[in-house]
Amino acid sequence: MFPTKHLTDVQQNELMRDLVARQLKNQKLYTNFFVNPNKPAPYVTDKPTSFIEEPLKEECKFLADFCVNDKPPVEKYKYPQTTNMEYGWVQNEDCCNDWSCWDG
């Protein structure tokens, strides 16, 4: 900034005050804002809470897939898909209380 080796503390303080005073004198606060004419304005999208009369086909398909995937594995698949699914898998409700249905 400026040489401070052979300046006293009073002289350094005076230089700093002068520097700050010049900066404050040239400082300008901008309060008038404007749109840049060289840059196109951004498009404004619809509000997400706006009312749509018909549900979209994609939404219906998503909801149908979501409902299928939300079921437990016993209701989704006819047979267990992995060996871990075999533990506790019940094929039909009649075998629940009848131990003769069980192998082993």
Secondary structure, DSSP 8 states (H G I E B T S, - for coil): ----TT--HHHHHHHHHHHHHHHHHH----------TTS--------TTS--SS--HHHHHHHHHHHHHTS-HHHH-SS-SSTGGGTT--S-GGGTT-GGGS--
